[in-house]
Amino acid sequence: MGLISQRIEAMEESATIAMAQKARDLKSKGIDVISLSLGEPDFKTPAHILKGAKEAIDSGNYFAYPPVPGYQDLREAIANKFTTENGIPSSAANVVVSTGAKQSLANIFMSIVDPGDEVIVLSPYWVSYADLIKVAEGIPVYVKGSFEDDFKASAEQIAKAITPRTKALIYSSPCNPSGSVFTKDELEAIANVLVPHKNILVIADEIYEHINFTGKHASMGSFPQIQDRVITVNGVAKGFAMTGWRIGYITAPLAIAKACTKIQGQFTSGANSIAQRATLVALSSSLEPTKEMAKEYFDRRQLVYDLLTEIPGIKVNIPKGAFYFFPEVSSYFGKSYGNYSINSSEDLCMYLLSDAHVSLVTGDAFGSPECVRLSYAASMDDLKEAIQRIKGALEKLS
């Protein structure tokens, strides 16, 4: 009998966090590494949100344990946001506030998945989906969108993946890692496939909602024919540059919201009190700072696209949201330079970290081993320098 449980032994380490740590290790040795591995906005949290947090501290009213699912006024504000902005009918009773959207997802899977249940995962997918499902003793079933289809799986593909053991489907839009955005028509087609399957839930990860270059965000939970089975996950990390505040939230059918509150009560209790007050300010104020950040990401997207398309052998789409590129790099597999042989995207990422001092993330972690993920949540100067370094390192391979 080992010291560590089998479930943890079987769990993969988060690839994004692992690569970020490798980059930090090199930086600690004085090496000039440009990190494009983490999904970390390089903006500061807007000043009005900081002010709200300071006022909450100074009031002296938020020192005690908060309610497990979140403060009532915050939950009401979140419910109002979902109802008015997303067309998802919601009330405070449907809302659970957690320590980041990652905990929201863990709560959901632990609440709905029994051993052997299948969860359809639209691929490419965010790194933690698969392992969170496995920890809950479920089985991820991957349905992959092709490069040619902008990495978006179709309703027809999903229909073929449904079995009597299918418990849920999960997707993100805008998507991490591909930046793809499902249109309203595409989501409604998926919803209509699921309508006859009354026991299948949908988990819609909308954390990148505000970084969307299509002009309109569509929510699965807005379709009446299926909204009583949709769990919508969101948070303030990306759109409000609040990653370190660790606040995520869901709106869900009442039974699932209660189940998520139950498990959260055993694991962590309520999320940080001051971070909740800052989130209330974020959701109750003007979105202009968020829109300004999105405009900057849009400009960076064009810069990175122009630079990447100049590199021979890289196939790249134009992401419609989030702040990632997911280029296809398999043309470099089988090549080498010095002691480096490139047989996978992981080999390529390690080579680029060593030779170019640029950190990316292998596509294996997202279900697409032929790709790598590049975050453009960095300054224009860093992006230009990083891609120049990548180009130079790739030119050495033969």
N, C-alpha and C positions, 0 to 999 in steps of 0.2 A: 504494500500500500504506500503510495507516494505522499509526500507532504502537500503537494498542490493538487487541487481537484482536476479531474479530467476535463471539465468544461473550460477551465482556464488554460490548461495545457493545450487544448485544441484551438483556443482563440488566437487569432492573428493580432500582432501589434498594429495600431493605426499607422498606415504607411506615410501619411502626411506628417504626423507627429514625429515618426522615426526619422524621416528625411530632414525635417527641421532641426532635430537634435544633432544630426551629423553635420549640418551646416554650422550650428552654434559651436560644436566641438572644434571645427576648423577655425572659426573666427576667434575662439579663445586662444589659439596658437598664433594669432596675428595675421592670419591669411584673409585677404579681402574677398569674402564670399558674398555674392548677391543671391539672396534667398527668394526664389519665386515658387516655393513649395507650399507654404501655408495660405489658407484663405483668410488673410488678415488685412482688413482695410488699413491703409497707411494714413488715414485721416484721424484727427483728434475727435473725441466725442464733442458735439456742439456745445457752445458755452451756456445756452439756456438750460440744457439738461444738467450740466455740472452745477449750475446755480440751484436748480430744483433739489439736487441731492444735498447740497450744502444747507439749504433751508430746512430740509428734513432732519438733518443732523442737529442743527441749531435749535430746532423746536423741542428736542428732547422727548418726542412722543413715539419714537420708533426704535426703542432699545430692547423690547421684549420679543419673544417668539411670535412671528406672524402666523396667521391661519395657514394650515397646510396647503390648501389650493391657491393661496394668494389673498391679498387684501381685497375686500369687497369692492371698493371704489375702482381699483385697478381692473378687477375682473369685469366690472360693468363697462369700463372704457374699452377693454379688449373685445367684449361682446358687441359693443356699439361699432367698433372698427370693422369687425367681421360682417356685421349686418349691413352697414352703410357703404363700406368700400368694396366688399367682396360679394355681396348678395347672398351671404350665408346666414340664414336665420340663427341667431344665437342669443343666449342670456347668460348672466353671471354663473348660473348653475351648470352650464355646459363648459365653462372655462376652467383650466388648471394651469397655474403658473409654476414653472419649474426652474431648476438651476441649469439653464441653457436648453436649447432645442434638442441636444443630444440626450439629456435626461428625459425630456418629453417623449422621445422615441423609445427609449428603454422602458419607460412606464407603460407605453402602449403595447409593446410586444409582450411584456411580462403579464399584461392584463388580458390579452386576447388569444395568445398562442398556447395550445396544448401540444404535448409531445407528438410528433409526426404530422402536425398541421403544415400545409404548404403555404408559402407566401410568395406570390409572383412579384419579382423585382425587375422593374424596367431598367435595362442596361444600355449604356454605362450608368453606374449608380454611385452614390456617395459611399465612401469606404466603410463606414460603420454599419450600414444596413445589414449586410450578410451576417456579421458576427453577432449583432444584437438579436437577430432571428435565431441563430444557432444557440446562443446562451439560453433563450427561452425554449429550447428543444424543438424548434420548428425547422423546416427545410426550405431554404431559398430556392426558387425556381426562376431562372434568369431568362428574360425575353429581350433579345438584343436588337437595338436599332442600328442600322448600318450607317457608315459614313455618308453614303449617297443619299440617305433619307434624313440627313442632319441628325443622326444618332437617335431618332425617335422611332420607337416600336409602334406598330400599327394596331388598330383594334382587331384586325383579322389575326395577327400573331397572338394577341392576348387570348382571343377566343379559343385558339388551339391549345393553349397552355393550361386551361381550366380543367381541373379534375374534381372528383368528389371530395378530395382532401384539401382543396383550396380554401383558405380562411381569409386571405386578404391580398391586396395588391398595393405596392408602394412605388411612388415615383416622385421626382422633384422637378419643378418648373418655376422659374428658370433652373436649369439643371447644373448641378455640380457633379461631374467635371466638364461637361461638354459645352455649357452655355446655351444649349438648345431651349426653346420655349414652345410648349404645346399651345396651339391655337384653340379658341373656343370650340370650333368645329371638330378638331381632333379629340379634344377631351369629351365632347358630347358623344362622339362615336364610341369611345371607350365606355362611357357611362351606359350607353344603350346595350352594349354587349353584356354588361354586368347586371342589368335590370332583372332578367329572369332568375339570376342566381342570388336568391334572397339572403343567403348566409355569408356572402362575401363582402367584407369591409374594404374601404379604400382609405389609404393613408396618403394624404397630399402634403408634401413638404414644400412650403412656399417661402422659405427663409430669405430667398433672393428676390422676393416680389418687387421691391422698389428699384432694383437694378435690372431694368427691363427696357430694351430699346425698340420694342415693337409698337409701343404706344398704348397697349392695353393688356393688362394682366387678366387671365381667366382662371377661375377657381372651380374645381370639380364640385365642391359643396354648394355651388349656386344652381345646380340642375335639380329641379323638384323631383324628378323620377328616381333620384338616388341619394338625395341629401341626408336622408335619415340613416345612411350607412357610411357617411364620409367623416373622417377625422382629419382636421386641418391643423398642420403644425407650422408655427411661425416664431418669430422672436425679433430682438432688437440688434443682434450682433452685427449683421451685415449692412442693413439699410441705415442704421444710426451710428455706425462706428463704435459699437459698445460690446466688443467681443469679451473683454475682461469683466464686464458687469455680470455676465452669466445669467441672462434671463431669456427663457423660451416659454412658449405657451401654446395651448391647443384649444380648439373648440371641438366638442365631440358629443355624440348621443349621450344622454344623461347617465345611462348605466356604465358606459365606458369612462366618462369623466369621474364618476364615483369610484370606479375600480382604480383609476390612475391616482386619485387622491389617497386611496387606501394603501397602495404600495409605496407611494411617496412618504406617507406618514410613518412607515416602518424604516425606510431607507435614509431619508434626509430631513423630513419635515419641510416647513416652508422655505422658499428661496430668500436670499438676503434682503432684509427689510429696506435698507437704503437703496439698493439696486432696484427694488420694486417701486420706490417713490420716484426714482429717476426715470423709470420706464413709463410711469403715469404721465410725467411731463412730456416725454418723447411722443407718446401717442395722443396727447391732448393739445399739441402745439402745431405750428405751421410745419409743413413738409419741405419748405424751401431749402434748408441746409441739406436734406437728403437728396433733393432734386439737383442741387449744385454738385454733390458728390457723383451722382449718376452721369451728369454731363461730362465730368472729368474722366470717368471710366470710359465713356463713349469715345472721347478723344484718344485715350490710351489704346483702346481697342483698335482704332484705325491705324495708329502708329505701329502696333505690334503686328497687325495683319500685313501691312506693307513690308515690314522687315522680314517676317517669316516667309512670305511668298518669294523673296529673293534667294532663299536657301534651296539649292537643288536637292531633290529627293524627299522633301517634306510636303505632305498633303495637308491642307488646312481649310477648315470651313470658317464662316464668319459667325461667331456666336451671337445670339440674339439677346442674351442677358447674362447675369452674374458677372464675374471678372476672371474668366479662365479661357484659355485656348486648349484644345485637345488634339494636337496634330498627330497624324499618322506617320510613323517613322520607320516602318519595317524595311524600307529600302536600304537602311544601314545595317540590318542584321546580316551577319556573315562577314562583316568587315573587321579590320583590326588596325591598331597602331601601337607600336612598342609592345608592352606587356599586356595590353588591353585587347581582348577579343569581344566583339559585340554580337551576342546571340539572342538578346532579349531587350525589352525596354528597360528592365532593371539594370542590365549591363551598361546600357547607354547612359542612364541617369548617373550611375557611379562614375563612369568615364568623364562625363561633363562636370561633375562635382570635383573630380580630381584634376582634370586638365584645364577646364575653363573656369573653375571656381564659381559655378552657377548651380543652384539646387533646384531640381524639378522633381516630379513624383511619377513613378512608373505607372503605366496604364493598367498593369495587372491588378492593382488594388481597386480599380474601378470596373473591372470586368472586360477590359479591352487591352490585351497584352501587346497589341500592335501600336499603341499610342503612348504619349506622355502628357502629363498635365502641367501647364504653365500658368501661374497666377500673374495677372497684370495689375494687381493691387500694390503697385510700387511707383516710384517717381518716374517721370519721363526719362531723366538722365540715367537712372538705374536700368530701365528697360532697354534703352538704346545700347548701353554698355554690355548688358547681359546677352542680348541677342547677337551683338558683334562677336562676343567671346564664343558663344555657341557655334556660330558660323565658322569661326576660325578652327575650333576643335573638330568639327565635322569634316572640314576640308582635309584634315590629316588622315582620315580613315580611308583605307583602300582594301 
